[in-house]
């Protein structure tokens, strides 16, 4: 009996030790690591990537193709991808990797708190320097490059997933039916909405369940009038919603659109997919969309049912020239601690082949000013003049604001759009959020 | 057999695995959350020790937290009404029929095994305004204005609607438990009641329901526990909105920790939820114990 007990204990001990040893000796996906997470030179076996999104996301499609091809050419094992779809889940995952100093070779990262955290632990490559090293910096669209400039030091640490331009899609057939023109200013836009509503149409489709969709209407006027000045001053508590003309215009616009019934009924429960289905299914006259929807819009556009127009001007104010929001989507970062010669080679390979993968595989605009291939959807060629000369990028409030203030504003903008609070109440609440969250 | 079960080692052997797992996954997590709640931490970088300042803010300045506590209470009451009383009514109904009983029982139980994501998607479509969902389409037959009735995006209705969906999902589970309890009521009691001249309603009110009272109490505790920490339905259906109108304590905790990246404060909210659940559970137990003594 006693011998049995000893044998069982010994067996359990062996199992425990082997488990611990197995854990210690586990090779990471991209090769063996030392204690600090650095890979020893010459031991790279594969390239790893953590991507926010699904298998249909642009970054995955492009990187999958380029990494696979590169790995084959270099005799590496196939690349390893980790895909996380939900935004909150992705952030949690990334935080985990940052905290444990175990970031993969390539990872998705927003320009803001996360890129700052990665910078703080010296885990993010200066993409601007790398683009300069390989002579591709001048080839990148200026507005997209500008979009990823770090607020603290002006460097660029993130590589754009694509060039995204945003615009209003409108139903040409409905506009023609009522003899309507596309609006140049926000007042014209509101008049247009009123006319359409009076005719019994749904003027505007919005995915109110998505934080960013309503926030666009809140930030259009501040962007056209101040680019990023208002939002940066708001964050620095030098400017207030209650006193800034541009910010007040934004709040007023969202309030009017929501309370006058210009959005579709139940807009706060409509997610992006449902909004897409609604608009391309024939409901609504206008929809704030972007180049990511070209595939869905293709057929209606070809039939002459769809047109597009840029973001209107703010009446009576000095607006900046760029009127098409351009951004690089969710950024891609390279881990400086694993950025060895192979990764440098891959970076160059990626930049040289990125446009081809964007246009032919992901069906999106390339962040580089390379010539577009022939045979693409006609919308690609028609949209290009919108951003060809743009130098100012879109300013995403969701990237700039701290997470707590962003969450507060998201809840508050829903109340504003529903008319549960006035623009003045919203402005007062918004000004308080930044103070509370900075403590 | 009696002897072996009486031995301390054997009892320990049976209890230890559950105790270890419970300690690791519940007790340690609670202690860990309690530790984090004393810090200001964004999830990355250094933590700043705050002492009890997160709790002071939570209990004295955070009005949203108290509104979420009120929402959770309303949510729990609706869930108890639907799951416990609804489940009991459905179980009584099942005991009264002889044909299609098994089929109906299975049908009512189906939502329990469907995932919350699917249930929420179904209700989002059913309650849709644009395009008009089935519910509004049916209601508009009686009143055309009801075609534009907002359920999920209406701040006055989003909370009850979320509670209804949660109630609907788990009603079948409690129905099955009640059904099993009801068919376990001894026939002699029912026959004695009939001999005494009790009609069907009286048989249930004075004999069967009092007999299954412990089951009712147990189900109430289960629903209470489930509803107080309910997360998925509210989050998936309304995301706590519009605004904070359907925000529950658990969704608020999640938003604070994972969306606002205030892990310390989110942990303080989590600790408050633990405390509230314990207090409510203990109060409920006291009330029901008193009822037993009476």
Contacts between the chains, C-beta under 8 A, distances in Angstrom:
chain1	res1	chain2	res2	distance
A	88	B	254	7.9
A	88	B	258	4.7
A	88	B	259	5.8
A	91	B	43	7.7
A	91	B	258	7.1
A	91	B	261	7.3
A	92	B	43	7.5
A	92	B	258	5.9
A	95	B	43	4.2
A	95	B	44	5.2
A	95	B	261	8.0
A	98	B	44	5.0
A	99	B	43	7.5
A	99	B	44	6.1
A	113	B	42	7.0
A	113	B	44	7.8
A	113	B	261	7.0
A	114	B	44	7.6
A	117	B	42	7.9
A	117	B	44	3.9
A	117	B	45	5.9
A	120	B	44	7.9
A	120	B	45	6.2
A	202	B	130	7.0
A	208	B	153	7.3
A	209	B	239	6.8
A	264	B	129	7.6
A	264	B	130	4.1
A	265	B	129	3.9
A	265	B	130	4.7
A	265	B	148	5.1
A	265	B	150	6.7
A	266	B	128	6.5
A	266	B	129	3.1
A	266	B	130	5.7
A	266	B	150	5.0
A	266	B	152	7.0
A	266	B	153	4.9
A	267	B	130	7.7
A	267	B	153	6.9
A	268	B	152	7.7
A	268	B	153	3.6
A	268	B	241	6.5
A	268	B	242	4.8
A	269	B	124	6.6
A	269	B	127	7.9
A	269	B	128	7.5
A	269	B	129	7.6
A	269	B	150	7.7
A	269	B	152	4.1
A	269	B	153	4.3
A	269	B	238	7.5
A	270	B	130	7.2
A	278	B	130	6.5
A	278	B	131	7.1
A	283	B	130	6.5
A	283	B	131	6.7
A	402	B	261	7.8
A	403	B	42	7.6
A	403	B	259	6.3
A	403	B	260	4.8
A	403	B	261	4.1
A	403	B	262	7.7
A	404	B	260	3.9
A	404	B	261	7.0
A	404	B	262	5.7
A	406	B	260	7.8
A	407	B	255	5.8
A	407	B	259	5.0
A	407	B	260	4.5
A	408	B	260	7.9
A	411	B	240	7.8
A	411	B	241	6.7
A	411	B	243	5.1
A	411	B	244	5.6
A	412	B	243	7.1
A	414	B	241	5.3
A	414	B	242	4.4
A	414	B	243	5.1
A	415	B	155	7.8
A	415	B	242	6.8
A	415	B	243	4.3
A	418	B	153	7.6
A	418	B	155	6.9
A	418	B	242	5.6
A	418	B	243	7.7
A	420	B	155	6.2
A	420	B	242	7.5
A	420	B	243	6.5
